[in-house]
Amino acid sequence: MRPLDLFEGRRQLIIYHFMFDPGWDEGCPGCSFIVDNIGHLAHLYARDTTLVLVSRAPLAKIEAFKKRMGWTIPWYSSFGSDFNYDFHVTLDEAVAPVEYNYRSKTELEQKGEAHFTQGESHGVSVFLRDSDSIFHTYSAYARGLELLDGTYNYLDLTPFGRQEDWEDSPEGWPQAPTYGWLRHHDKYDYVTKDS
């Protein structure tokens, strides 16, 4: 598939770099959380914008996981290409210099973020198409994607907030390690008929 084809005829393209290593059996729970928060794509299409997911896993694994999760969003495989390395969401210094969230490997290690120096990471990249020319206009990584987590925005409105251990909450309020509570939507202990 050509990069132009990802636009599906529209002028703007948003790619969510979904963490799904070729060796994994299922996609990242955090990335799944973000996809669960994506609304109906018709609203983006009405604004000449396409949203797709791209992962390094082979297409057969992607399709099986997508079916399990009940998603309809277009999802493409970059398996066997440099795509994820070019956008710094697969990090392997044997393939490309390590950079994540606009920081070098050395800077990441100095900040205590060595976990961002190898393997899969998530991000979003935005493109504009002018005829057959494509322009990369924006990328964001790590906490820069929190805006996409609608569930967090709703939780931030509640008295208990996100209920994560970084919050300054009164004693006795529910708290869990950051992201420690997060699961694929079909793996929570409490699942309703609407889940």
Secondary structure, DSSP 8 states (H G I E B T S, - for coil): --GGGGGTT-SEEEEEE----TT-SS--HHHHHHHHT---THHHHTTTEEEEEEESS-HHHHHHHHHHHT--S-EEE-TTSSHHHHTTSEE-TTTS--EETTEEHHHHHHTT-GGGSSEE--EEEEEEEETTEEEEEEEEEGGGGGGG-HHHHHHTTSTTTT-BTTS---TTS--B-TTTT---TTS-SS--TT-
